[in-house]
Amino acid sequence: MPHITVDAEICKGCGLCVRACPKKILRLSPTVLNQKGYNPAECVDQPQCTACRSCALTCPDVAITVYKD
């Protein structure tokens, strides 16, 4: 099953991946802060991920890894 991981310590919470996701399954975490004080992105519905890589391609910090199992 395709899925993504977000390195929360690298993510600066810019939201570009959230806007890029065609399935709208990404959001900025409302409860998690990384060490720099940013709300990192998170996937709220992994089974809906199609591994299209739109999120990873738009991430300026290369904080997202996409897996196609």
Backbone bond lengths (Angstrom), bond angles and torsions (degrees), N, CA, C in turn:
res aa  C-N    CA-C-N  psi(-1)  N-CA   C-N-CA  omega(-1)  CA-C   N-CA-C  phi
1 M - - - 1.446 - - 1.529 108.79 -
2 P 1.318 118.06 129.95 1.462 120.39 178.08 1.523 110.97 -64.94
3 H 1.329 115.46 146.48 1.452 120.13 175.63 1.521 110.11 -159.86
4 I 1.321 115.52 168.03 1.453 120.56 178.37 1.520 109.87 -125.02
5 T 1.324 114.77 157.67 1.455 120.84 168.86 1.520 107.48 -127.89
6 V 1.309 115.27 146.57 1.456 121.88 177.84 1.520 107.71 -118.79
7 D 1.319 116.37 125.56 1.461 120.39 174.96 1.520 106.70 -79.18
8 A 1.320 116.42 100.43 1.463 122.02 -173.11 1.523 112.74 -61.41
9 E 1.317 117.99 -29.60 1.468 119.61 -178.93 1.524 112.38 -76.75
10 I 1.315 118.24 -21.58 1.465 121.65 177.17 1.519 110.64 -89.11
11 C 1.327 117.32 -33.90 1.465 122.39 -175.50 1.524 110.73 -63.00
12 K 1.329 116.42 132.04 1.467 120.44 178.12 1.525 112.25 -104.86
13 G 1.321 117.26 10.15 1.455 120.94 174.31 1.516 114.81 67.43
14 C 1.305 117.68 34.83 1.471 120.48 -177.81 1.529 112.51 -74.63
15 G 1.339 117.15 -24.62 1.457 121.41 177.06 1.516 115.51 83.88
16 L 1.319 118.59 3.70 1.468 120.33 179.15 1.527 111.56 -62.13
17 C 1.304 116.85 -37.94 1.467 120.17 179.25 1.525 111.27 -67.73
18 V 1.310 116.23 -36.05 1.470 120.94 179.23 1.528 109.56 -60.82
19 R 1.324 116.42 -44.33 1.466 120.95 179.40 1.522 112.22 -71.74
20 A 1.330 117.33 -28.99 1.463 120.91 -176.31 1.529 113.70 -80.31
21 C 1.309 117.72 -21.59 1.471 121.08 -174.93 1.529 111.05 -69.91
22 P 1.337 117.88 117.34 1.466 119.94 -179.44 1.531 112.76 -70.19
23 K 1.317 117.91 -23.01 1.463 122.01 179.62 1.533 112.46 -89.17
24 K 1.324 116.83 -9.96 1.477 122.74 -179.87 1.531 111.98 57.30
25 I 1.344 115.57 45.83 1.456 120.02 -179.03 1.531 112.08 -108.70
26 L 1.315 117.62 7.97 1.459 121.45 177.44 1.519 109.66 -109.26
27 R 1.325 114.84 149.58 1.463 120.83 174.30 1.521 107.88 -151.88
28 L 1.315 115.48 165.14 1.450 120.10 171.31 1.522 106.83 -85.53
29 S 1.306 116.77 130.39 1.451 121.75 -174.91 1.527 111.34 -59.69
30 P 1.319 117.43 127.70 1.460 119.98 178.40 1.536 112.90 -79.94
31 T 1.334 117.44 -12.23 1.464 120.05 -174.52 1.521 114.86 -120.43
32 V 1.321 118.10 -19.78 1.462 120.91 -175.14 1.524 110.13 -99.82
33 L 1.327 115.55 134.60 1.464 122.16 171.53 1.520 107.78 -121.13
34 N 1.333 116.37 138.11 1.457 118.33 175.96 1.536 108.67 -85.87
35 Q 1.320 117.33 -177.74 1.461 121.22 -176.00 1.526 112.96 -64.98
36 K 1.328 116.79 -21.01 1.465 120.46 178.68 1.525 112.10 -89.94
37 G 1.330 116.64 -3.80 1.455 120.85 177.87 1.513 115.22 90.82
38 Y 1.332 117.32 14.75 1.463 121.72 179.68 1.529 110.85 -98.28
39 N 1.316 115.80 149.59 1.464 121.45 171.51 1.521 107.02 -86.23
40 P 1.329 118.27 110.59 1.463 120.42 -178.22 1.524 112.05 -75.96
41 A 1.309 115.31 161.04 1.462 121.51 176.11 1.517 109.60 -71.71
42 E 1.329 115.13 153.51 1.453 121.16 175.40 1.517 109.16 -149.29
43 C 1.325 114.95 152.28 1.461 120.57 177.52 1.521 107.97 -93.29
44 V 1.312 116.07 128.56 1.462 120.19 -177.25 1.524 113.25 -99.16
45 D 1.344 117.41 -6.04 1.468 120.19 -179.06 1.529 109.85 -153.08
46 Q 1.334 116.46 72.57 1.470 121.34 -176.57 1.527 113.81 -52.43
47 P 1.334 120.88 -40.73 1.472 119.74 -178.73 1.532 113.78 -60.44
48 Q 1.314 118.24 -21.48 1.465 121.16 178.81 1.530 113.02 -83.24
49 C 1.322 117.66 -10.20 1.468 121.66 -178.54 1.533 110.01 -66.00
50 T 1.329 115.85 131.72 1.458 121.64 178.35 1.525 112.25 -104.93
51 A 1.315 117.52 3.91 1.467 124.00 -179.22 1.524 111.63 59.22
52 C 1.318 116.53 39.06 1.470 120.43 -179.55 1.524 112.05 -73.45
53 R 1.323 117.82 -17.71 1.462 125.32 177.34 1.523 114.30 73.28
54 S 1.309 118.74 8.88 1.469 120.20 178.70 1.524 110.83 -59.14
55 C 1.308 116.39 -40.78 1.468 120.14 -179.61 1.530 111.10 -64.04
56 A 1.316 116.18 -47.24 1.462 120.57 -177.82 1.526 111.76 -66.23
57 L 1.312 116.79 -37.34 1.462 120.07 -179.25 1.526 112.64 -69.65
58 T 1.320 117.38 -28.94 1.466 119.54 -179.39 1.526 113.15 -91.32
59 C 1.324 118.11 -11.56 1.465 121.01 -177.91 1.531 110.33 -71.48
60 P 1.341 117.48 114.56 1.463 119.49 -178.75 1.528 113.50 -71.47
61 D 1.318 117.30 -15.59 1.461 120.94 -177.60 1.519 113.68 -105.21
62 V 1.330 117.41 3.08 1.461 123.50 179.74 1.537 110.06 53.07
63 A 1.324 115.69 47.02 1.455 121.70 -177.70 1.526 112.42 -94.33
64 I 1.337 117.51 -4.74 1.461 121.08 -174.48 1.516 110.04 -114.60
65 T 1.328 115.98 132.14 1.456 122.48 174.76 1.527 107.67 -117.38
66 V 1.323 115.90 133.01 1.451 121.94 -179.45 1.523 108.46 -109.25
67 Y 1.328 115.71 131.49 1.464 121.86 179.69 1.527 109.55 -115.18
68 K 1.324 115.38 132.42 1.474 121.51 173.20 1.514 106.76 -113.39
69 D 1.316 116.88 99.48 1.461 120.83 -178.59 1.506 111.46 -81.72
